[in-house]
């Protein structure tokens, strides 16, 4: 899926529905929510959460468990006949499905359920977002009185419970059928209720695959972008940032590596680093459109390895002594290896 921007995302239809678990059935709208200039704030609210669902730290890249998954079947039916009537029918059925599942669970999380039809670079998607009820205060400046407003939209950076982008005409070469975010789950836990029970989907990627590709891309790009910086220094920064077992968010981690290596003399250094960070994330998601931007690093990186062309020289050491080893280059481009004296390095004679 393309990087989502204001210019390549179009909201075609919105349906507003309500899930009150104390009631016998959900409430659903019989008409579309109007989209237009008068609703710019609401439009921006949804756009923000679409981007967060694709690029946020709680996002999971997923695929449906099978071709007959209920949600997938219903959305495929709509995709073959995309009109207002079919969209409202889809929104009603999706809301009723979630209501029934939550009714039969221990959940007490009532709220508002929005169903949107989007186009992102002409790719059709259904966007689902569930919000908790929220109260706000309105001030009447004529009488200087206040009143409580019920069930208002939260701020765009407030806690939003569940979101999903479901793709119904994705490119055949891309595996991810949906991107799911569930902030109710504890950090690092998969969103099993929403993903597995309601959406009937499963996570597509694992941490090892994403770790391998991110590290490889970072090494290749940064050595090219920063030719005057010792590549050994860049590799050390990447290894520290992407250490096994650490939870990372791609953009902040890439920025940390760049701050470690972009010379202090670089003009407009902060702006330059931010630009390179944005470009890296953009290019990475374009190259790996099924990937997500947050994961736990999984690497078999107990050793550091240096290898010469044609394997004429091979140097390896355990990461436990990384602070006792220094590899750098001199002005002639020669590699200088400095090993702490206390390691008592000796040549084997056989």
Secondary structure, 3 states (H helix, E strand, C coil): CCCCCCCCEEEEEEEEEEECCCCCCCEECCCCCCCCHHHHHHHHHHHHHHHHHHHCCCEEEEEECCCCCHHHHHHHHHHCCCCHHHHHHHHHHHHHHHHHHHHCCCCCCCEEEEEEEEEECCEEEEEEEEECCCCEEEEECCCCEEEEECCCCCCCCCCCCEEEEEECCCCCCCCCCEEEEECCCCCCCCCHHHHHHHCCEEECCCHHHHHHHHHHHHHHHHHHHCCCCCHHHHHHHHHHHCCCCCEEEHHHHHHHHHHHHCCCCCCCHHHHHHHHHHHHHHHHHHHCCCCCCEEECCCCCCEEEEECHHHCCEEEEEHHHHHHEEEEECCCCCEEEEECHHHCCCCCCC
